[in-house]
Amino acid sequence: MAKHAPTGGVTYSAFTGWTDRPADFAPALEGEIRCDVAVVGGGLAGMATALRLAERGADVVLLEAGYCGWGASSRNAGYLSNALAGDPQLLRLLYRRRLRDLVRYGENAAEFTAGLIDRLALDCEYDATGNVIAGVSTGQVRRLKKNMRILRDAGADVEFVDGRDFGLPATFLGGIFERAGGLLNPGKLALGLRAALLASSTKVFERTAAQAVEPDGADVVVGVPGGRVRAERVVLATNADSRDLEIAPSGITPVWTSLVETEPVDPDRLAAIGWTSRTGIITPHTILENYRRTARGTIMFGTRRLQAAPPVLGAREPDRAVVADLVRGFHERFPSLGYVAPQRAWGGWVAMTSFLPVAGEAAKNVFYAVSCNGHGLSQSPYIGTLLADRLVGDEIHDDLRVIWRPRPPYMPSFALGAAALKAGWALDRMSDRLSRRR
Ligand SMILES: Cc1cc2nc3c(=O)[nH]c(=O)nc-3n(C[C@H](O)[C@H](O)[C@H](O)COP(=O)(O)OP(=O)(O)OC[C@H]3O[C@@H](n4cnc5c(N)ncnc54)[C@H](O)[C@@H]3O)c2cc1C
């Protein structure tokens, strides 16, 4: 059996491993300020909302508890994709009448965000490779073929590819190739968008957490530790932290997901195991696994295990046991790369609903755009931009209409509790074991 590199040398981060923190911060808000629109939260959703509003001539304030990009937006795995969260068979069951519109929304989101990167010249190593959902067993491949038919019927630009022909590592038999999107460095993307925002007319306040958002006559007042903002309208772009604001819609549940990055690997060694494609790989397990190459020559992998949230989120490092399990998974999928040492690990909070991304009006003049169920890299900037256009008076866009709700459709709380998330992981390991026996 190949000797496996130990996990002892892994550096754990409570931020992202993609980039360093910004060197300087925008000031915290002190005192009272007025504006047309106050945006709460400076992730991709909030930054895109504020930037578009500013471009369209609105007087905008953005409040960010940490610094812009502190949350999931700079921590994610960097798959810019047209995919909605959730297995297509399940989505068809839950949202049959809307599936075609949702698929169109997903395709447009990927195209929009790739276009935004181009328009703002955001240097984020974007590589338009598309992504592939690849099966590791014949059972998974059968299911993927069925899913592909569902997606195609709903209008998605996907095709089935053979693992060997497509240049996937030997473990991955084949799968659904989604042509839209590709891979990028989300840390650089978030910092690039932050720089564009700081250069705009938006008044950005960092290390300024909104504590309460309350309608007051024709206005909405946002209270922060050192003062308050009086705005005509407010947008909540608070993602997994939404439940901390009383006015935010219920049904947004945070779960923790972790990532691991290895040391650099010689590309010739990857070619030797058949991994010549640069496309990002995702598995169709109940809790997905993702494996990708990075522009710095490393391999990154993640998810496989989700963790339930404590009452207060805060900064946190991934658990050692979860990282060890992710590394075990890496060795299972890449048996001949056992010598490759995992180097660093980090993670972040994902906002979960019943799979659908959502935006809407939570209370009079208080709007929200959150919860892309771990698939928000392309969707968050798109939703934010469409919402901004709506707020400056445009007709509601069809893609915004399809996800517009006063509150998100949510899963029963037990479905995202520790026991259910552990059961999902156990089910996947059992199916892995059964497929190895066949
Ligand atoms: C480890 C990981 C891997 C992922 N991988 C992928 C992927 O490969 N592809 C993909 O499409 N998606 C992925 N996602 C999901 C994706 O990153 C998110 O859907 C997306 O970044 C959400 O953007 P956002 O702006 O809504 O949220 P965030 O980036 O979380 O931003 C919310 C911001 O609001 C701030 N905030 C919260 N409360 C307050 C308050 N009261 N006052 C002021 N500020 C506040 C937070 O500090 C934070 O900066 C992943 C997520 C994680 C964590």
The ligand as a Tripos MOL2 file, in Angstrom:
@<TRIPOS>MOLECULE
LIG
   53    58     1     0     0
SMALL
NO_CHARGES

@<TRIPOS>ATOM
      1 C1        -15.5800   26.6330    1.9480 C.3       1 LIG1
      2 C2        -16.5910   27.1100    0.9280 C.ar      1 LIG1
      3 C3        -16.5210   26.6310   -0.3750 C.ar      1 LIG1
      4 C4        -17.4520   27.1010   -1.3300 C.ar      1 LIG1
      5 N1        -17.2510   26.7480   -2.6410 N.ar      1 LIG1
      6 C5        -18.0360   27.3120   -3.5950 C.ar      1 LIG1
      7 C6        -17.7540   27.1120   -4.9690 C.ar      1 LIG1
      8 O1        -16.7450   26.4920   -5.3310 O.2       1 LIG1
      9 N2        -18.6200   27.6280   -5.8950 N.ar      1 LIG1
     10 C7        -19.6970   28.3680   -5.5220 C.ar      1 LIG1
     11 O2        -20.4880   28.8010   -6.3910 O.2       1 LIG1
     12 N3        -19.9510   28.6570   -4.2160 N.ar      1 LIG1
     13 C8        -19.1410   28.1630   -3.2560 C.ar      1 LIG1
     14 N4        -19.3480   28.4830   -1.9420 N.ar      1 LIG1
     15 C9        -20.4620   29.4080   -1.6190 C.3       1 LIG1
     16 C10       -20.1300   30.8530   -1.9640 C.3       1 LIG1
     17 O3        -18.8630   31.2080   -1.4800 O.3       1 LIG1
     18 C11       -21.2100   31.7600   -1.3400 C.3       1 LIG1
     19 O4        -22.4980   31.3340   -1.8040 O.3       1 LIG1
     20 C12       -21.0440   33.2250   -1.7000 C.3       1 LIG1
     21 O5        -19.7270   33.6590   -1.4940 O.3       1 LIG1
     22 C13       -22.0160   34.0330   -0.8430 C.3       1 LIG1
     23 O6        -21.7210   35.4070   -0.9990 O.3       1 LIG1
     24 P1        -22.3990   36.4430   -0.0270 P.3       1 LIG1
     25 O7        -21.9450   37.7800   -0.4150 O.co2     1 LIG1
     26 O8        -23.8600   36.1800   -0.0060 O.co2     1 LIG1
     27 O9        -21.8980   36.0190    1.4270 O.3       1 LIG1
     28 P2        -20.5280   36.2710    2.2270 P.3       1 LIG1
     29 O10       -19.3430   36.2460    1.3720 O.co2     1 LIG1
     30 O11       -20.5600   35.3130    3.3790 O.co2     1 LIG1
     31 O12       -20.6880   37.7460    2.7490 O.3       1 LIG1
     32 C14       -21.5460   38.1150    3.7920 C.3       1 LIG1
     33 C15       -20.8480   39.2480    4.5090 C.3       1 LIG1
     34 O13       -21.7670   39.8700    5.3910 O.3       1 LIG1
     35 C16       -21.0540   40.2910    6.5360 C.3       1 LIG1
     36 N5        -22.0290   40.4380    7.6030 N.ar      1 LIG1
     37 C17       -22.8050   39.4830    8.1580 C.ar      1 LIG1
     38 N6        -23.6060   39.9990    9.0920 N.ar      1 LIG1
     39 C18       -23.3420   41.3220    9.1340 C.ar      1 LIG1
     40 C19       -23.8590   42.4080    9.8970 C.ar      1 LIG1
     41 N7        -24.8070   42.2250   10.8340 N.pl3     1 LIG1
     42 N8        -23.3630   43.6440    9.6690 N.ar      1 LIG1
     43 C20       -22.4110   43.8580    8.7460 C.ar      1 LIG1
     44 N9        -21.8860   42.8550    7.9940 N.ar      1 LIG1
     45 C21       -22.3440   41.6160    8.1800 C.ar      1 LIG1
     46 C22       -20.0440   39.1640    6.7580 C.3       1 LIG1
     47 O14       -18.9460   39.5960    7.5450 O.3       1 LIG1
     48 C23       -19.6530   38.8020    5.3360 C.3       1 LIG1
     49 O15       -18.5040   39.4730    4.8900 O.3       1 LIG1
     50 C24       -18.4770   28.0050   -0.9580 C.ar      1 LIG1
     51 C25       -18.5410   28.4550    0.3610 C.ar      1 LIG1
     52 C26       -17.6150   28.0300    1.3010 C.ar      1 LIG1
     53 C27       -17.6950   28.5550    2.7020 C.3       1 LIG1
@<TRIPOS>BOND
     1     1     2 1
     2     2     3 ar
     3     2    52 ar
     4     3     4 ar
     5     4     5 ar
     6     4    50 ar
     7     5     6 ar
     8     6     7 ar
     9     6    13 1
    10     7     8 2
    11     7     9 ar
    12     9    10 ar
    13    10    11 2
    14    10    12 ar
    15    12    13 ar
    16    13    14 ar
    17    14    15 1
    18    14    50 ar
    19    15    16 1
    20    16    17 1
    21    16    18 1
    22    18    19 1
    23    18    20 1
    24    20    21 1
    25    20    22 1
    26    22    23 1
    27    23    24 1
    28    24    25 2
    29    24    26 1
    30    24    27 1
    31    27    28 1
    32    28    29 2
    33    28    30 1
    34    28    31 1
    35    31    32 1
    36    32    33 1
    37    33    34 1
    38    33    48 1
    39    34    35 1
    40    35    36 1
    41    35    46 1
    42    36    37 ar
    43    36    45 ar
    44    37    38 ar
    45    38    39 ar
    46    39    40 ar
    47    39    45 ar
    48    40    41 1
    49    40    42 ar
    50    42    43 ar
    51    43    44 ar
    52    44    45 ar
    53    46    47 1
    54    46    48 1
    55    48    49 1
    56    50    51 ar
    57    51    52 ar
    58    52    53 1
@<TRIPOS>SUBSTRUCTURE
     1 LIG1         1 GROUP 0 **** ****
